[in-house]
Amino acid sequence: MCVLQYRIPQYKDALVLLLREVLNRIQFRYNQAQLEELDDETLDDDQQTEWQRYLRQSLEVVAKVMELLPSHAFATFFPVLQEDLDVYLGLQQFIVTSGRSQRLNITAENDCRRLHCALRDLSSLLQAVGRLAAYFIGDVFTARFSDALAVVERLVEVTCYGSQISLYDLETAVPSVLKPDLIDVHAQSLAALQAYSHWLAQFYNEVQRHNQSRFISLVTSTMDATTPLITAKVPEKLLLSACHLMLSMATTVRPVFLVTLPAVQNIFNRITESQTRRLPQEAHMLVCRALSNMLLLPWSNLPESEQQWQTRSSSPASLLAALTRHYRLQSTANQPPHRLGLEDTKAVLHQTLPVLRDIVDSISEESTKSRQICYQSLQESVQVSLGLFPVFIQQPDVTDEMLSFFFTLFQGLRVQMGVLFTGQIIHTFLSMFTREQLAASILQEGSAGCRVVEKFLKILQVVVQEPGQSFKPFLPSIIFLCMEQVYPIVAERSSPDVKAEMFELLYQVLHHNWRYFFKTSALASVQRGLAEEAMENEAQFSAAMQAFGQSFLQPDIHIFKQNLSYLESLNSKHKLYHRKLFRTSMLFHFINVLLQVLLHKSHDLLQEEIALAVYNMASVDFGAFYSAFMPEFLNGCQSVDANQRAVLCRNFKLERDLPSFTQSVHRLVNDLHYYRLCNSSLPTGTVKL
């Protein structure tokens, strides 16, 4: 790249020519015959059509030239965009209004074809504009400010134009062609403007303490163009583009004044009024997240002392109270479960909890104050959810939704929920998931029931990783659930997803609660001598190790790899293989199992990982490994004779470094496999086994 940068001046003309040619090749007015041959319906493995792939690859070339020759590339590209924008903006003169309907008065076949090509080209060029947004921010912000401002102002103008005259709702001479074109251009203009949200955020930062009038004008016009489109009457493609743009303004730009704009206040009123026709679920979630972020996220570029949290804290509560109005009425505190209209409750639950989950997820990495206000606003809905959980325990589709919500809560707001209420949630879950309930769920592999158990185990994973003593009283119940309720069901079945989460939970129990089993630290144990180490809950530890060992005898390579990495991690962090119980009663059993796996060649993809684990286990006591384990292992090998065993034993060198040891293990496995192959091909009785 350094050499290329040095030589750019001599390649300048060629790069500009390349850019012009690529731009011509993605435009129908220059390349219609070839472009119309590209399939724009069939999706490939990357969920792209042939046309979309061609356009994306072409835009990457445009972006690369922009990176190398920013000023020349912009000077070449922007006039091309302007030309198609002029056609689009000039459509207003052809609009005829009749009563409440508007019609585009372009009817001649050739004119319609030319308009179709111009709109397709404008859509492609708007995508190119969005792709170039990254080249106006960061260190080059000031140097390229005027160019970026020209682009953003033009995009704001275009989006306002499209929204004001409702081009998406026009009657046209060829509705099956021109109407989708008009919708696509409008949607792409919003998407292109969204791509400049990081530029707007940097612009906001630059003018924070100075004259903000130009910035305020851009944001105000953007919201004026966006909010009229957030209605169920607008085509979904356009609606979603508008929702995403508003979300970026709320999340990336975060101007202090955003929530006070009349257009935004209008959206607040529309979303929180119960009689309003509901948006499609995806759009509804995006808008609710945007509104919530406006109220909960810290304002950009302002210190904590200027965030006005005390004044702002009532607004999220009002928003969430409105969004959960119907859901909170389903509380079991209001009426006994048997009198609930369960189907109505299910419908409200499926509408509400995804929205709440999305809101919590969006602030989970934010400041403590944001999370605190969020939980205070959600508290009643969380309690309603916990009360409804036992009512729907037999309906996995509902429990799945509820556990997804609780999992997000545990990940993002467990500190805010407090120890007492968190403990109440865990106690409720543990009491509801009986062995019979778990069996009924797990045995329907791939079903909602399986997903419910997986999410329950994920919640417990979060709980057992919590530092301190708050949730330690739940450890015996969690281990019992794993070993006595879940493990017997999945041990001899595939159940890959549930099994993976169960072993993940076991690993987290061991890793984060090592002193539940071993009172002394790894360092202290090594210093004092492992024979003196104090151990508690030995039966539970042994059962967990047995479950790990059993998993190595099964064909699922993903579980095998996961569990082998868990054992290696426990050894690395806690000296698992050196612990007296493991060393004296388990170590050689694990080595034997791993060597047998290598011999059977069932997990050849993991040869190196298995050999490393064998080395780490053997290195605990190389003397015992070579003098006791290896002779016993070779004596137990079937389908080889005494002479062959002696050769194998002699060839297995007493290596202590990892590369040599690994080489010896692989040689042993290959030689033993070779002897067995030879012996099996000879007539019966030739070799005395």
Secondary structure as GFF3:
##gff-version 3
##sequence-region A 1 689
A	DSSP	alpha_helix	2	25	.	.	.	ID=ss1
A	DSSP	alpha_helix	28	36	.	.	.	ID=ss2
A	DSSP	alpha_helix	50	68	.	.	.	ID=ss3
A	DSSP	alpha_helix	70	89	.	.	.	ID=ss4
A	DSSP	three_ten_helix	90	94	.	.	.	ID=ss5
A	DSSP	beta_strand	95	98	.	.	.	ID=ss6
A	DSSP	beta_strand	101	104	.	.	.	ID=ss7
A	DSSP	alpha_helix	109	131	.	.	.	ID=ss8
A	DSSP	three_ten_helix	132	136	.	.	.	ID=ss9
A	DSSP	three_ten_helix	138	140	.	.	.	ID=ss10
A	DSSP	alpha_helix	145	164	.	.	.	ID=ss11
A	DSSP	three_ten_helix	167	169	.	.	.	ID=ss12
A	DSSP	alpha_helix	175	195	.	.	.	ID=ss13
A	DSSP	alpha_helix	197	206	.	.	.	ID=ss14
A	DSSP	alpha_helix	213	226	.	.	.	ID=ss15
A	DSSP	three_ten_helix	227	229	.	.	.	ID=ss16
A	DSSP	alpha_helix	236	248	.	.	.	ID=ss17
A	DSSP	pi_helix	249	253	.	.	.	ID=ss18
A	DSSP	three_ten_helix	258	260	.	.	.	ID=ss19
A	DSSP	alpha_helix	262	272	.	.	.	ID=ss20
A	DSSP	alpha_helix	281	296	.	.	.	ID=ss21
A	DSSP	three_ten_helix	304	306	.	.	.	ID=ss22
A	DSSP	alpha_helix	309	312	.	.	.	ID=ss23
A	DSSP	alpha_helix	314	323	.	.	.	ID=ss24
A	DSSP	alpha_helix	325	328	.	.	.	ID=ss25
A	DSSP	three_ten_helix	337	339	.	.	.	ID=ss26
A	DSSP	alpha_helix	342	363	.	.	.	ID=ss27
A	DSSP	alpha_helix	368	388	.	.	.	ID=ss28
A	DSSP	three_ten_helix	390	392	.	.	.	ID=ss29
A	DSSP	alpha_helix	396	417	.	.	.	ID=ss30
A	DSSP	alpha_helix	419	432	.	.	.	ID=ss31
A	DSSP	alpha_helix	435	442	.	.	.	ID=ss32
A	DSSP	alpha_helix	448	464	.	.	.	ID=ss33
A	DSSP	three_ten_helix	472	474	.	.	.	ID=ss34
A	DSSP	alpha_helix	475	480	.	.	.	ID=ss35
A	DSSP	pi_helix	481	486	.	.	.	ID=ss36
A	DSSP	alpha_helix	487	490	.	.	.	ID=ss37
A	DSSP	alpha_helix	496	512	.	.	.	ID=ss38
A	DSSP	three_ten_helix	514	516	.	.	.	ID=ss39
A	DSSP	alpha_helix	522	528	.	.	.	ID=ss40
A	DSSP	three_ten_helix	530	532	.	.	.	ID=ss41
A	DSSP	alpha_helix	538	551	.	.	.	ID=ss42
A	DSSP	alpha_helix	557	574	.	.	.	ID=ss43
A	DSSP	three_ten_helix	576	578	.	.	.	ID=ss44
A	DSSP	alpha_helix	580	585	.	.	.	ID=ss45
A	DSSP	alpha_helix	587	600	.	.	.	ID=ss46
A	DSSP	three_ten_helix	604	606	.	.	.	ID=ss47
A	DSSP	alpha_helix	607	618	.	.	.	ID=ss48
A	DSSP	alpha_helix	622	624	.	.	.	ID=ss49
A	DSSP	pi_helix	625	629	.	.	.	ID=ss50
A	DSSP	alpha_helix	630	635	.	.	.	ID=ss51
A	DSSP	alpha_helix	642	651	.	.	.	ID=ss52
A	DSSP	alpha_helix	658	681	.	.	.	ID=ss53
###
